[in-house]
Amino acid sequence: MKKLSFLFLLLLLASPVILSAQATVAEETIEADDESYQYCLLIGRPRAFTNKISVSVDFGEERAFFQDTRLRDEQTGKVKTFNSMIDALNFMGQDGWKFVQAYVVFENNLSNIHWILRKRAPVPVSKD
């Protein structure tokens, strides 16, 4: 019983040290990579009378108040609809975007799905 109590006490005392070391490594990794990525926000909204969703994209650029930011088909210009957020992620993944985090925002009894994506930023060309 004393050995078990000692082992429990040892684990209890060592856990903050282990956890802080893991957090430091994670923070250093994130800080080292932050400058080489660009981010975007996918916002999925349910469409009326269907099970498909409409997806808007926020690249962090300045836009007019009523500007439509939904994804559009490049050939037809029509708003692109998706079967699910995974369908939208697969579409964005073809352009090199990778999933980072997701969260849900509730507005007017509807759930809007927000997904943060990132991809490597293009390397600027230096003029010599």
C-alpha positions as CSV (number, residue, x, y, z in Angstrom):
1,M,0.0,0.0,0.0
2,K,2.9,2.4,0.8
3,K,4.4,1.7,-2.6
4,L,1.1,2.5,-4.4
5,S,0.8,5.7,-2.4
6,F,4.3,6.7,-3.2
7,L,3.9,6.0,-6.9
8,F,0.7,8.0,-7.0
9,L,2.4,10.9,-5.2
10,L,5.3,10.7,-7.6
11,L,3.0,10.8,-10.6
12,L,1.0,13.7,-9.2
13,L,4.1,15.8,-8.6
14,A,5.7,15.0,-12.0
15,S,2.6,15.6,-14.1
16,P,2.9,19.5,-14.2
17,V,6.5,19.2,-15.3
18,I,5.6,16.8,-18.1
19,L,2.6,18.9,-19.3
20,S,4.5,22.2,-19.3
21,A,7.3,20.6,-21.3
22,Q,4.8,19.3,-23.9
23,A,3.1,22.7,-24.1
24,T,6.4,24.5,-24.6
25,V,7.3,22.2,-27.5
26,A,3.9,22.7,-29.1
27,E,4.2,26.5,-28.8
28,E,7.7,26.6,-30.3
29,T,6.5,24.5,-33.3
30,I,3.5,26.8,-33.9
31,E,5.6,29.9,-33.6
32,A,8.2,28.6,-36.0
33,D,5.5,27.8,-38.7
34,D,3.1,30.7,-38.3
35,E,4.9,33.1,-40.8
36,S,4.9,30.6,-43.6
37,Y,1.2,30.0,-43.9
38,Q,-1.9,31.8,-45.1
39,Y,-5.3,31.1,-43.6
40,C,-8.9,31.2,-44.6
41,L,-12.2,30.6,-43.0
42,L,-14.9,28.4,-44.5
43,I,-18.4,29.2,-43.3
44,G,-21.1,26.5,-44.0
45,R,-24.7,27.6,-43.8
46,P,-27.7,25.2,-44.3
47,R,-29.8,25.8,-47.4
48,A,-33.6,26.0,-47.2
49,F,-35.6,22.9,-48.1
50,T,-32.5,20.8,-49.0
51,N,-29.7,18.9,-47.2
52,K,-27.0,20.7,-49.0
53,I,-25.0,23.7,-47.7
54,S,-23.8,27.0,-49.0
55,V,-20.2,27.8,-48.2
56,S,-18.6,31.3,-47.9
57,V,-14.9,31.9,-47.8
58,D,-13.1,34.6,-45.8
59,F,-9.5,35.2,-46.9
60,G,-9.2,38.2,-44.6
61,E,-9.4,40.6,-47.5
62,E,-11.2,43.9,-47.4
63,R,-14.7,43.7,-49.0
64,A,-17.9,45.6,-49.4
65,F,-20.6,45.2,-46.7
66,F,-23.0,43.3,-49.0
67,Q,-20.3,41.5,-51.1
68,D,-21.1,37.9,-51.7
69,T,-18.3,35.6,-50.6
70,R,-19.8,32.3,-51.5
71,L,-17.7,29.9,-53.6
72,R,-18.5,30.1,-57.3
73,D,-17.9,27.8,-60.2
74,E,-15.1,29.2,-62.3
75,Q,-16.7,28.4,-65.6
76,T,-20.4,29.3,-65.0
77,G,-20.1,31.8,-62.2
78,K,-22.9,30.1,-60.3
79,V,-22.8,29.7,-56.6
80,K,-21.2,26.3,-55.7
81,T,-23.2,24.1,-53.4
82,F,-21.8,21.2,-51.5
83,N,-23.3,18.1,-50.0
84,S,-21.4,18.6,-46.7
85,M,-18.5,20.5,-45.2
86,I,-16.3,17.5,-46.0
87,D,-17.3,18.0,-49.7
88,A,-16.2,21.7,-49.4
89,L,-12.9,20.6,-47.6
90,N,-12.1,18.2,-50.4
91,F,-12.7,21.0,-52.9
92,M,-10.4,23.3,-51.1
93,G,-7.9,20.5,-50.5
94,Q,-7.4,20.3,-54.3
95,D,-5.9,23.8,-54.1
96,G,-3.6,22.9,-51.2
97,W,-5.7,24.0,-48.2
98,K,-5.4,21.9,-45.1
99,F,-7.8,21.7,-42.1
100,V,-6.7,23.4,-38.8
101,Q,-9.8,23.8,-36.6
102,A,-13.6,23.8,-36.5
103,Y,-16.2,25.5,-34.4
104,V,-20.0,26.2,-34.6
105,V,-21.7,29.5,-34.2
106,F,-25.5,29.6,-33.5
107,E,-27.5,32.4,-35.1
108,N,-31.3,32.6,-35.3
109,N,-31.7,28.9,-34.3
110,L,-29.4,27.8,-37.1
111,S,-25.9,26.4,-36.7
112,N,-23.2,27.9,-39.0
113,I,-20.1,25.7,-39.3
114,H,-16.8,27.5,-39.3
115,W,-13.6,25.7,-40.4
116,I,-10.2,27.3,-40.4
117,L,-7.9,26.2,-43.2
118,R,-4.3,27.0,-44.0
119,K,-1.8,26.4,-46.8
120,R,1.8,27.4,-47.3
121,A,2.2,31.0,-48.4
122,P,3.9,31.5,-51.7
123,V,7.5,32.5,-51.4
124,P,8.1,36.1,-52.5
125,V,10.4,36.5,-55.4
126,S,13.3,38.8,-54.7
127,K,14.3,41.3,-57.3
128,D,18.1,41.5,-57.6
